[in-house]
Amino acid sequence: MSEQKRSWFQRLKDGLKKSTSAISDGITGIFTKAKLDADTLDDLEDLLITSDLGVGVAAKLTEVLSKDRFDKEITGEEVKEILSSEIEKILTPVAKPLTPSPEHKPHVILMAGVNGAGKTTTIGKLAKKYKGEGKSVMLAAGDTFRAAAVEQLQVWGERTGVPVVTKEIGSDAAALAFEALDRAVREKVDVLLIDTAGRLQNREELMDELAKVVRVIGKKLDGAPHDTVIVLDATTGQNAVHQVEVFQKMAKITGIIMTKLDGSARGGVLVACAEKFGLPVHAIGVGESIEDLQPFDPKEFARTLVGAE
Amino acid sequence: MFDSLSDRLSGIFDGLTRRGALKESDVSAAMREVRVALLEADVALPVVKDFIKKVTEKAVGQEVLKSVTPGQQVVKIVNDELVGMLGSEASTINTAGVPPVAILMVGLQGSGKTTTTAKIAKRLTEKDKKKVLMASLDVRRPAAQEQLKVLGEQIGVKTLPIITGQMPVDIAKRAMDSAKLQGFDVVMLDTAGRLHVDQSLMAEVVAVRDTTQPLETLLVADSLTGQDAVNVAKEFDAQVGITGVALTRMDGDGRGGAALSMRAVTGKPIKLAGTGEKMDALEDFHPERVASRILGMGDVVSLVEKAAETIEQEDAEKMAKKMAKGEFDLDDLRTQLQQMSKLGGMKGVLNMLPGIGKMKSALNQSGVDDKVFKRQEAIICSMTKTERKKPQLINASRKKRIAAGAGVGVPEVNKLLKMHMQMAKMMKKMSKMGKGGRMPGLPGGMGGMLGGGGLPGGGLPPGFDKLLK
């Protein structure tokens, strides 16, 4: 962590490299044999599965390879190229930065997700980013459940020099969101970032509560929340698909941010999500520092995922 | 928690059980499905491969040929193998050392360390009567130390006073020293979340370990973790040396393959399961139960235990006697409804039962919820004693009164009466069939158990499916 500043690209690459060296080595290993046969395809499918792409997507990608390359000579590099371009094809339509519109006063962004995904940290990073762009930013500590969640966001407020609207623990999250929005409108803030408590998507009462927060915000300001973002932990496996599904249904999720891509988890489930839901992927988190939230680059993500140079 | 996997596997083995002798091709067909199911359940690939190999070896060959029903034999082999993978018996937190005993909590960011730390502290304090001190060594995440302090206040467990700017190893030292001085039995050390690939932070936690010599080093891991679970578990074990795993978010609807993966690669037991945000939502991890749930045999043990806790013995006996005679009045129906809600509502019960995964999703879609039971109970409560004993007395004007009393419409009263009649009929039939009586739609032994009185009055009443319509 004490390393000098690296470009975001380098950071992402370093982060993803840890995750991809295995898959890349694997691909190279498989294709020393050179001829593309059924066993090789099986092995390839397995490798894709180990990066959390999911059985479905993995099968589909291997299918593409087998279609016109079966029984032909092929090098490891070629395989990587084909795979990465296929993955890129899936990801490109969904890459879309989270850009607050100046027409909205304020532009309201609601953060949701399961416990421990990194919502609060992501908000802190976004606050810093928007502040740096010269926008006025306000934070709402909507996690009124977890102990010290409010304090956690307050620290981010201090770090970024941004006001934080709070209420005591145990108060109604929707009421807090309402108050914050009210204040943001009065103070003509550009961006309001609303945090929410982590919740598992199978907890109906909590999902209802989130739906209520969304409703209340919409009543107060037409068209708000303008963005409702689900934060996904890259470590999560196939359950992430279900998380997006339920959060989309209950809270009308409009986009995804994936965190913790600096570990050895490969975040391949993002490909499955992109394919299934077509929701915009706004950014990825590659570390704990404030500048570690990076734009989502589909080409880079795809290439690093399969270990193409 | 592991429904989807259990649904899937039970589907596969339904196919198997219906066949006669089991051939090698049958096994490999089933194993292909098992493989996909396990992978979709996020069990790590190497673990899946190993598992499939072992099971196939055991399933194909004499063991199977000798068996009466090959399908059952395979289920048994898969189950045994799963239990073996998950750890053959329950294992709990070890505090048997010279006090103060240190328990070190480690894991990735956001896996639930702080919450789990507090849950374990609460359990050790209340159940094991230990004097526990908690200390947060998390100097990285904003307000992490405050979080533990607040949780400590909530659960009535002391936390080490926070000194801003102190480094983790020094905090750990201070915690051990003050625990010694103040006569604490256990020191729970909550650490910052860290990546296993972050060498400097891993070195820090190793330093804490060397300073405090913990009796337990628990890896706190998210049960929703994907393929990376093997790397996380392997690395934490290799670098820090863990004594066990605490799996969090077991109340989620993840398929929980991480449990299998982590156990398989580290060989360390899964000691605890976090099942909710409340401070007492912490359970022992029972490999057999989880394995049988994975296999779609349902969490029978849990259900029986829970039923035993919930249902008064006398009530149960009375009910069993009545059921044996084929009597079933509205009071009995009410008792059933009440017991059902005590067992955690319809979903709670369904979760513990095998082979009703499909019914459950139908249930979710139809939007029927436990409020139905509440309303039905209210209807019965609006009846007079005599009406409850003799439902045939209930005429149109009585129905009106009952409906008004319960705040529902007459059709709902009719529906309940009809349901009761069907259930009573079924009960009578069953008492005639004696012990052989089985619930339709439930696999063998389980159905017999519920219907035949093995679980007196506590399980699903016969005709339960009528409730869903």
HADDOCK unambig.tbl for C-alpha pairs under 7 A between the chains (distance, minus, plus):
assign (segid A and resid 50 and name CA) (segid B and resid 44 and name CA) 6.97 0.50 0.50
assign (segid A and resid 50 and name CA) (segid B and resid 45 and name CA) 6.30 0.50 0.50
assign (segid A and resid 50 and name CA) (segid B and resid 227 and name CA) 5.52 0.50 0.50
assign (segid A and resid 51 and name CA) (segid B and resid 227 and name CA) 6.66 0.50 0.50
assign (segid A and resid 52 and name CA) (segid B and resid 226 and name CA) 6.39 0.50 0.50
assign (segid A and resid 52 and name CA) (segid B and resid 227 and name CA) 6.00 0.50 0.50
assign (segid A and resid 54 and name CA) (segid B and resid 40 and name CA) 6.63 0.50 0.50
assign (segid A and resid 55 and name CA) (segid B and resid 40 and name CA) 6.45 0.50 0.50
assign (segid A and resid 116 and name CA) (segid B and resid 110 and name CA) 3.79 0.50 0.50
assign (segid A and resid 116 and name CA) (segid B and resid 111 and name CA) 6.20 0.50 0.50
assign (segid A and resid 116 and name CA) (segid B and resid 112 and name CA) 6.89 0.50 0.50
assign (segid A and resid 117 and name CA) (segid B and resid 110 and name CA) 6.16 0.50 0.50
assign (segid A and resid 147 and name CA) (segid B and resid 147 and name CA) 5.05 0.50 0.50
assign (segid A and resid 147 and name CA) (segid B and resid 150 and name CA) 6.08 0.50 0.50
assign (segid A and resid 147 and name CA) (segid B and resid 151 and name CA) 6.54 0.50 0.50
assign (segid A and resid 148 and name CA) (segid B and resid 143 and name CA) 6.08 0.50 0.50
assign (segid A and resid 148 and name CA) (segid B and resid 146 and name CA) 5.98 0.50 0.50
assign (segid A and resid 148 and name CA) (segid B and resid 147 and name CA) 4.56 0.50 0.50
assign (segid A and resid 151 and name CA) (segid B and resid 143 and name CA) 5.73 0.50 0.50
assign (segid A and resid 152 and name CA) (segid B and resid 142 and name CA) 4.89 0.50 0.50
assign (segid A and resid 152 and name CA) (segid B and resid 143 and name CA) 4.79 0.50 0.50
assign (segid A and resid 155 and name CA) (segid B and resid 142 and name CA) 6.13 0.50 0.50
assign (segid A and resid 200 and name CA) (segid B and resid 252 and name CA) 5.92 0.50 0.50
assign (segid A and resid 202 and name CA) (segid B and resid 252 and name CA) 6.22 0.50 0.50
assign (segid A and resid 202 and name CA) (segid B and resid 253 and name CA) 6.22 0.50 0.50
assign (segid A and resid 235 and name CA) (segid B and resid 225 and name CA) 5.54 0.50 0.50
assign (segid A and resid 235 and name CA) (segid B and resid 226 and name CA) 6.05 0.50 0.50
assign (segid A and resid 235 and name CA) (segid B and resid 228 and name CA) 6.38 0.50 0.50
assign (segid A and resid 236 and name CA) (segid B and resid 224 and name CA) 5.55 0.50 0.50
assign (segid A and resid 236 and name CA) (segid B and resid 225 and name CA) 4.32 0.50 0.50
assign (segid A and resid 236 and name CA) (segid B and resid 226 and name CA) 5.00 0.50 0.50
assign (segid A and resid 237 and name CA) (segid B and resid 42 and name CA) 5.90 0.50 0.50
assign (segid A and resid 237 and name CA) (segid B and resid 224 and name CA) 6.21 0.50 0.50
assign (segid A and resid 237 and name CA) (segid B and resid 225 and name CA) 5.19 0.50 0.50
assign (segid A and resid 237 and name CA) (segid B and resid 226 and name CA) 3.33 0.50 0.50
assign (segid A and resid 237 and name CA) (segid B and resid 227 and name CA) 6.53 0.50 0.50
assign (segid A and resid 238 and name CA) (segid B and resid 40 and name CA) 6.71 0.50 0.50
assign (segid A and resid 238 and name CA) (segid B and resid 42 and name CA) 6.50 0.50 0.50
assign (segid A and resid 238 and name CA) (segid B and resid 226 and name CA) 6.63 0.50 0.50
assign (segid A and resid 239 and name CA) (segid B and resid 224 and name CA) 6.40 0.50 0.50
assign (segid A and resid 239 and name CA) (segid B and resid 254 and name CA) 5.41 0.50 0.50
assign (segid A and resid 263 and name CA) (segid B and resid 195 and name CA) 5.85 0.50 0.50
assign (segid A and resid 263 and name CA) (segid B and resid 197 and name CA) 6.33 0.50 0.50
assign (segid A and resid 264 and name CA) (segid B and resid 228 and name CA) 6.74 0.50 0.50
assign (segid A and resid 265 and name CA) (segid B and resid 228 and name CA) 5.18 0.50 0.50
